[in-house]
């Protein structure tokens, strides 16, 4: 199994993220790669502005013709609202259902690197209680 496939299959036990801004820390519900980064135009030009720990927005794409549980990964509006890619198909249903139910779900960038012409972005998906 190659590195990309191994990381896509990686499961993460639920754990609390430390924070100093809230009495209840967000719960990490998923760690995954952002899928489809090679299909996002102008991402190479925007990549230098991405940094580890950066908060991200998850946007439900309920009308996607390709994936019933599609969830876009985007930067926050104050960071340009750049569409980075998607939560991986097959790992996105729970997050999509939580977003559909109105739960407060965000993400943060945990790692980035270029692997040839592919921008590797790893994120944590956070449930805020």
MARTOR-363258 format. One record per residue (C-alpha): residue in three letters; x, y, z. Coordinates in nm, 2 decimals, padded with zeros to 4 digits, always signed. Each point is the difference from the previous one (the first is absolute). Layout:
<ALA,<X,Y,Z>>
...
//
This chain:
<UNK,<+00.00,+00.00,+00.00>>
<UNK,<+00.15,+00.34,-00.10>>
<UNK,<+00.03,+00.29,+00.25>>
<UNK,<-00.31,+00.18,-00.14>>
<UNK,<-00.22,-00.31,+00.03>>
<UNK,<+00.13,-00.08,+00.34>>
<UNK,<-00.07,+00.35,+00.13>>
<UNK,<-00.35,+00.00,-00.16>>
<UNK,<-00.08,-00.32,+00.19>>
<UNK,<+00.15,+00.13,+00.33>>
<UNK,<-00.26,+00.01,+00.28>>
<UNK,<+00.04,+00.22,+00.30>>
<UNK,<-00.16,-00.06,+00.34>>
<UNK,<-00.21,+00.28,+00.13>>
<UNK,<+00.21,+00.24,+00.22>>
<UNK,<-00.03,+00.34,+00.15>>
<UNK,<+00.21,+00.29,-00.14>>
<UNK,<+00.15,+00.23,+00.26>>
<UNK,<-00.12,+00.36,-00.01>>
<UNK,<+00.03,+00.30,+00.22>>
<UNK,<-00.30,+00.19,-00.15>>
<UNK,<-00.29,-00.23,+00.11>>
<UNK,<-00.10,-00.20,+00.30>>
<UNK,<-00.08,-00.29,-00.24>>
<UNK,<+00.27,-00.11,-00.24>>
<UNK,<-00.11,-00.10,-00.35>>
<UNK,<-00.01,-00.37,-00.07>>
<UNK,<+00.21,-00.14,-00.29>>
<UNK,<-00.23,-00.22,-00.19>>
<UNK,<+00.20,-00.06,-00.31>>
<UNK,<+00.36,+00.04,-00.13>>
<UNK,<+00.04,-00.03,-00.37>>
<UNK,<+00.15,+00.13,-00.32>>
<UNK,<-00.18,+00.26,-00.20>>
<UNK,<-00.10,-00.17,-00.32>>
<UNK,<+00.01,+00.17,-00.34>>
<UNK,<+00.26,+00.26,+00.06>>
<UNK,<+00.15,-00.07,-00.34>>
<UNK,<-00.33,+00.11,-00.16>>
<UNK,<-00.01,+00.34,+00.17>>
<UNK,<+00.11,+00.28,-00.24>>
<UNK,<+00.25,+00.25,+00.14>>
<UNK,<+00.06,-00.20,+00.32>>
<UNK,<+00.37,+00.00,-00.08>>
<UNK,<+00.00,+00.38,+00.02>>
<UNK,<-00.20,+00.00,+00.32>>
<UNK,<+00.20,-00.28,+00.18>>
<UNK,<+00.27,+00.23,+00.16>>
<UNK,<-00.28,+00.17,+00.20>>
<UNK,<-00.11,-00.33,+00.16>>
<UNK,<+00.15,-00.08,+00.33>>
<UNK,<-00.02,-00.29,+00.26>>
<UNK,<-00.27,+00.07,+00.26>>
<UNK,<-00.20,+00.22,-00.24>>
<UNK,<-00.37,-00.02,+00.06>>
<UNK,<-00.21,-00.12,-00.29>>
<UNK,<-00.37,-00.01,-00.09>>
<UNK,<-00.20,-00.30,-00.11>>
<UNK,<-00.28,+00.06,-00.24>>
<UNK,<-00.26,-00.26,-00.08>>
<UNK,<-00.06,-00.06,-00.37>>
<UNK,<-00.32,-00.19,+00.02>>
<UNK,<-00.08,+00.04,-00.37>>
<UNK,<+00.33,-00.16,-00.12>>
<UNK,<-00.07,-00.24,-00.30>>
<UNK,<+00.31,-00.21,+00.10>>
<UNK,<-00.03,-00.05,+00.37>>
<UNK,<-00.31,+00.00,+00.22>>
<UNK,<+00.21,+00.10,+00.30>>
<UNK,<+00.22,+00.26,-00.16>>
<UNK,<+00.17,+00.25,+00.24>>
<UNK,<+00.22,+00.28,-00.14>>
<UNK,<+00.31,+00.11,+00.20>>
<UNK,<+00.05,+00.37,-00.03>>
<UNK,<+00.21,+00.27,+00.17>>
<UNK,<-00.19,+00.25,+00.21>>
<UNK,<-00.15,+00.31,-00.17>>
<UNK,<+00.26,+00.22,+00.16>>
<UNK,<+00.27,-00.22,-00.16>>
<UNK,<-00.15,+00.03,-00.35>>
<UNK,<-00.27,-00.28,+00.01>>
<UNK,<+00.23,-00.22,-00.21>>
<UNK,<-00.15,-00.34,-00.10>>
<UNK,<+00.27,-00.25,+00.09>>
<UNK,<-00.17,-00.33,-00.08>>
<UNK,<-00.24,-00.25,+00.17>>
<UNK,<-00.01,-00.23,+00.29>>
<UNK,<+00.08,-00.35,-00.15>>
<UNK,<-00.30,-00.20,-00.14>>
<UNK,<-00.07,-00.29,+00.23>>
<UNK,<+00.12,+00.20,+00.31>>
<UNK,<-00.24,+00.29,-00.03>>
<UNK,<-00.35,-00.13,+00.08>>
<UNK,<+00.01,+00.06,+00.38>>
<UNK,<+00.13,+00.35,-00.04>>
<UNK,<-00.26,+00.07,-00.27>>
<UNK,<-00.28,-00.12,+00.22>>
<UNK,<+00.13,+00.21,+00.29>>
<UNK,<+00.01,+00.31,-00.22>>
<UNK,<-00.35,-00.08,-00.13>>
<UNK,<-00.12,-00.01,+00.36>>
<UNK,<+00.15,+00.35,+00.06>>
<UNK,<+00.29,-00.11,+00.22>>
<UNK,<+00.30,+00.23,+00.03>>
<UNK,<+00.27,-00.18,-00.19>>
<UNK,<+00.33,+00.16,-00.11>>
<UNK,<+00.34,-00.12,-00.11>>
<UNK,<+00.36,+00.10,+00.04>>
<UNK,<+00.30,-00.06,-00.22>>
<UNK,<+00.25,-00.23,+00.17>>
<UNK,<+00.26,-00.06,-00.27>>
<UNK,<+00.08,+00.11,-00.36>>
<UNK,<+00.26,-00.10,-00.25>>
<UNK,<+00.05,-00.03,-00.38>>
<UNK,<+00.04,-00.35,-00.13>>
<UNK,<+00.10,+00.05,-00.37>>
<UNK,<-00.30,+00.20,-00.14>>
<UNK,<-00.24,-00.10,+00.28>>
<UNK,<-00.07,+00.22,+00.30>>
<UNK,<-00.03,-00.23,+00.30>>
<UNK,<-00.22,+00.16,+00.27>>
<UNK,<-00.08,-00.18,+00.32>>
<UNK,<-00.28,+00.13,+00.23>>
<UNK,<-00.18,-00.07,+00.32>>
<UNK,<-00.38,+00.03,+00.00>>
<UNK,<-00.13,+00.15,+00.33>>
<UNK,<-00.34,-00.02,+00.16>>
<UNK,<-00.06,+00.29,+00.23>>
<UNK,<-00.24,-00.10,+00.28>>
//
